[in-house]
Amino acid sequence: MIGLSIAWRAAQRGLRVVVADPSPGQGATHAAAGMLTPVAEAAYAERELFALGQESLRRYPAFVAELERVTGRVTGFRQTGTLQVAYDRDDLEVLDEFRALQDSFGVATRPLTARECRSAEPMLDPSVRGGLLAGDDGSIDARLLAAALLQAATAAGARHVPLGVTELLIAAGRAAGVALADGTTVTCGQVVLAAGWQSADIDGLPEGAAPPVRPVKGQIIRLRTTAATAAAGLPPGLLQRTVRAVVRGSSVYLVPRDSGELVVGATQEELGPDTTVTAGGLWELLRDARTVVPGITELALADAVARLRPGTPDNAPVLGAAQLPGLVIATGHFRAGVLLAPVTADTVAAYLCSGEPDPLWAAFPPDRFARTLVTAARKGPRS
């Protein structure tokens, strides 16, 4: 998602662009629910990351409108808000903490009673105790978005090479290109590293230049409206908007699509590069989703996948010029790669042309983890 977005914007600016990717959109993007929810995610984010997400959401309508116009494709973009709900009294206390944090960020969410929650989403279980409505949040179909971005990038002049990168090439002390899996090379003036959780695994990266990303597994389920549910006059996916629920302390989200799909996710597992879909992971998702929306048991199972998000030590992205001249890093977007695509693409493409870092990158520099380690070493161990 990040690489394709940057490629499109960079090609639009007249740069000659090569995208090296054996399977565009088949990594974390393939499993992404496509939630555009900086407000609902505020409980898990630092203030700077929240601001970056808000700015990217602000750019989304124009970003999507342009993309759909130049490609003739739909992306499933919806801006119908997010309803956060609590299942029991303890969950409601957790939601109250969310609201306090969101208030501290200067965001207005509307508290809803149990009755108001069910009025907004009639398919919710009667046991739901209350909720919060973030009216500006949205969602998008990440698979459709990735396909549109690839088409738009190539139409703007970018060249897609369906091969993986095996090595970063360095000449005269700067990044000068890449070696590809078939042994050929691509030379260039600037290299953008946007390889997700594998961004640190490319040979040739000098010490200190590799972003400290790790794979974080997420399992996700796609359900589909059946003829019976459609005949009953229920909305596609049973819901009008994204529902994020706290169910006995666990979190689950349900994202409806105009196509009739309902995306249910997602687990967060620190298991290394494992993409096995497990019975336990799916059971937990279905258990919690059914608790708040019992009607999902009438939907058909369309898909179940597991993919790997690129996480960093502080779970925030890595954006900006690396210590190695000519190397630009745009990775580590973790849970927010789809949300942050427009702002990342705009700012990286602008940097490639001007050499001026965007002020929005200030909190996310590639060297921040190295600085933390140096500071800790200087302080020494505690007595």
ABEGO torsion letter per residue (X at the ends): XAAAAAAAAAAAAGBBBBBBBABBGABAAAABAGBBBAAAAAAABBAAAAAAAAAAAAAAAAAAAAAAAAAGBBAGBBBAEBBBBBABAAAAAAAAAAAAAAAAAGBBBBBBBAAAAAAABAABBAABAEBBBBAABBBBBAAAAAAAAAAAAAAAGBBBBBBBBABBBBBGGBBAEBBBAAGBBBBBABBBBBAEAAAAABBGBBBGABBBBBBBBBBBBBBBBBAAAAAAGBBBGGBABBBBBBBGGBBBBBBBBAAGBBBBOBBBBBAEBBABBBAAAAAAAAAAAAAABAAAAABBBABBBBBBBBBBAAGBBBBEBBABBGBBBBBGAEAAAAAAAAAAAAAAAAAAAAGBBBAAAAAABAAAAAAAAAAAAAAEBBX
